Amino acid sequence: MTRHIAWGAAIALLGCGPAADRGPTVLYASGADLQTINPLLAVHPLAKQVQRYVLLTTLARYDGALAPRPYLARAWRWSADRRTLTFVLHRDVRWHDGVPTTARDARWTLEAARDPAVGYPRLSDLADFERVSAPDDSTLVLRFRSPPERFPDVLTDLPVLPAHLLDSVPRDRLRRAAWNEHPVGNGPFRFVSHQPNRRWVFAANPDFPAALGGPPRLERLVLAIVDEPTTKLAALVSGELDVAGIQPAHAGYVRRDPRLVVIDYPLLFTYGIVLNTRRAPFDRLEVRRAIADALDRREIIEAYVYGYGTPAFGPVPPGVPGALPAAELRRAPLAARVALPSRVAPARFELLTAGTGEGTLEQIVQARLRRLGFDVVIRQLELSTFLGRVYGPAHDFDAAVLGIPGDLGLGYLGPLAELTGMRAPRDPEAAQRMFADSVPVAFLYHARGLQGMNRRLQGVRMDLRGELVTVHDWWVTR
């Protein structure tokens, strides 16, 4: 595709003019439509960020030093035995329909998340919650079965939902709730519209309380769905997009454009091959180990992400609190990985992947495993189909290349193990050792984020907390 054709495709897709004509409206590219806007159901990383930084509010949030700080809750206190955590909520936060946000909303949200019928992805993080109560509109009380070792990370991740709009919906039908199509939030931006597979539009909430930061500086935030990397790059260069994830191969090109800047930042995001231990041949530890040992992570990082990553031998990136050193997780030097053990027979299996690209990463994996005699059939799927097969109740896959979004409380380790058909210890350190010993995932690399941005946009910071963490404070030059 020539640059001219790509630009035309981007303009037709986005339907917006150049950056100079948009004023305080920012177009942010998403590679796929948001899986769902409901935080009780979402696993899509960008969807989760939109929920907690754009549309809704969480009880607490992490600061730049990764310490939990008050947000919707203006304060909290622990009991002497550290089994009771009491939150005091702000009184002046309203839902976008004018109804006050109260502790009843927070209680309903947590009770719904604890109900297995809902299917909240982080249900295991709530296992220690013994009781949730709201003695008055501004007080929320959590009682734990045993004292938590740290502030519950899930309370920074799960936004509070409006009970008055959702409590009449049977919990096993929340996936079909009308709210999911026309969400009413209480965050710094209001929902305006959604065109499936095209865009989400949010407008500044002029009534967002000063205690939580006041109204945002942008007038509108538009998430434009652009799944083709070439189209995305062309739209960024032409000014049709303000922010877009870029491929490592394009970073140098973007840096040479004086109108653009490249943001390179750490991610709590690891790529790996998830092995379904419910099925042969991955029900055998020897096979899983052989596959993990055969992969050359440096080769993948240099050839696929142009150095924007670090080798992964476990699920937690270096620098994240609680991460075990790679030296404790790595089994053997690469030079020792030359052949399958004699007791392991090569097998044919399907490797699922999401997207429509050339499948470079998958082809590298395929070539490496072919040397051991494995016949790897690469199957590319549209994202929603991919998620349905991998995360659906049938877990209809042999192996899948998966980007694994993490959380700073390391609560994602349990659901990741369950995805493979295993159970992980609740202690994060023990869980990491389980992944190293049992090898339900062949980890590849810890990713770094790479975004191209128009220089008219200011106030942007991206880090382990996400790309939209400072969206409230973004602004554009005139």
Sequence and secondary structure as in RCSB ss.txt:
>XXXX:A:sequence
MTRHIAWGAAIALLGCGPAADRGPTVLYASGADLQTINPLLAVHPLAKQVQRYVLLTTLARYDGALAPRPYLARA
WRWSADRRTLTFVLHRDVRWHDGVPTTARDARWTLEAARDPAVGYPRLSDLADFERVSAPDDSTLVLRFRSPPER
FPDVLTDLPVLPAHLLDSVPRDRLRRAAWNEHPVGNGPFRFVSHQPNRRWVFAANPDFPAALGGPPRLERLVLAI
VDEPTTKLAALVSGELDVAGIQPAHAGYVRRDPRLVVIDYPLLFTYGIVLNTRRAPFDRLEVRRAIADALDRREI
IEAYVYGYGTPAFGPVPPGVPGALPAAELRRAPLAARVALPSRVAPARFELLTAGTGEGTLEQIVQARLRRLGFD
VVIRQLELSTFLGRVYGPAHDFDAAVLGIPGDLGLGYLGPLAELTGMRAPRDPEAAQRMFADSVPVAFLYHARGL
QGMNRRLQGVRMDLRGELVTVHDWWVTR
>XXXX:A:secstr
  HHHHHHHHHHHH    GGGTSSEEEEEESS  S S TTT   HHHHHIIIIII   SEEE TTS EEESSEEE
EEE TTS EEEEEE SS B TTS B  HHHHHHHHHHHH TTT  TTGGGGTTEEEEEEEETTEEEEEESS  SS
  THHHHS    HHHHTTS GGGGGG GGGTS    SSEEEEEEETTTEEEEEE TT  GGGT S S SEEEEEE
   HHHHHHHHHHTS SEEE  GGGHHHHHT TTEEEEEEEEEEEEEEEE TTSTTTTSHHHHHHHHHH  HHHH
HHHHSTT EEE SSSS TTSTT   HHHH  S GGG  S  TT    EEEEEEESSS  HHHHHHHHHHHTTT E
EEEEEE HHHHHHHHHSTT   SEEEEEEE  TT TTHHHHHHHHT    SSHHHHHHHHHHH SEEEEEEEEEE
EEEETTEES   BTTBSSTTGGG EE  
